[in-house]
Amino acid sequence: MTLRRVTLLRHGQTEYNSVGRMQGHLDTRLTDAGRAQAAAVAPRLAQERFDRIITSDLTRAHDTATAVAEAVGLPLSVDKRLRETHLGDWQGRTIAEIGADDPGAIAEWRSDPRFTPPGGESRVDVVVRSLPVVEELDLEYASDPEERSVLLVAHGGMIAGMVCGLLDLPQSSWPVIGGLGNTRWAVVARRDDHPRWRLSGYNIGA
């Protein structure tokens, strides 16, 4: 076991973030503020030792990851399994708009990781598709004598789900892991005498 640390960074602000509009798989872009956030967080994360940086293919995450990768001095890999939750018919709409058409749906979505927006995927679905990214790194580094650390650059909902999956929390407890601010990150870590992943930090900011 030589993969010791996984850091999960959320992308910078987008226009949809600024107006409270749901993004999901929509390929939105960073605002000027979001680009400034990425530029600000990059030197802070460059102080950490990463062996690999992998990003979602969606532009908002990829552009954030590019700023960090340049500061860290590592190449950037892309994996579309790190995409945000597909929100189906909710994509492009605000919470208020969804609530007006379907009262109670947002509350159910937030409290039940199995809830699936119309035409979309559930939090459970997101974990099933994204968790193999870390599992494959585990296999790759299994016989490596060096301790390894990776940075994944992705999205708030996906990161919350992956943290729950890595910690092996029961699904009933998943809602206790809340959202992340833009360009904030979570860390899970482990060691030989405690081989399970443990939450080392959450919603950390530069």
Salt bridges, closest charged atoms under 4 A:
ASP32 OD1 - ARG35 NH2 2.24
GLU48 OE2 - ARG44 NH1 2.87
ASP51 OD2 - ARG49 NH1 2.82
ASP51 OD1 - ARG148 NH1 2.85
ASP57 OD1 - ARG83 NE 2.79
ASP79 OD2 - ARG81 NH2 2.76
GLU97 OE1 - ARG21 NH1 3.51
ASP101 OD2 - ARG93 NH2 2.44
ASP112 OD1 - ARG114 NE 3.10
GLU121 OE2 - HIS25 NE2 3.82
GLU121 OE2 - ARG129 NH2 2.57
GLU136 OE2 - ARG81 NH1 2.83
ASP138 OD1 - ARG190 NH2 2.30
GLU140 OE2 - ARG52 NH2 2.55
ASP144 OD2 - ARG148 NH2 3.06
GLU147 OE2 - ARG4 NE 3.44
ASP192 OD2 - ARG4 NH2 3.18
ASP193 OD1 - ARG191 NE 2.61
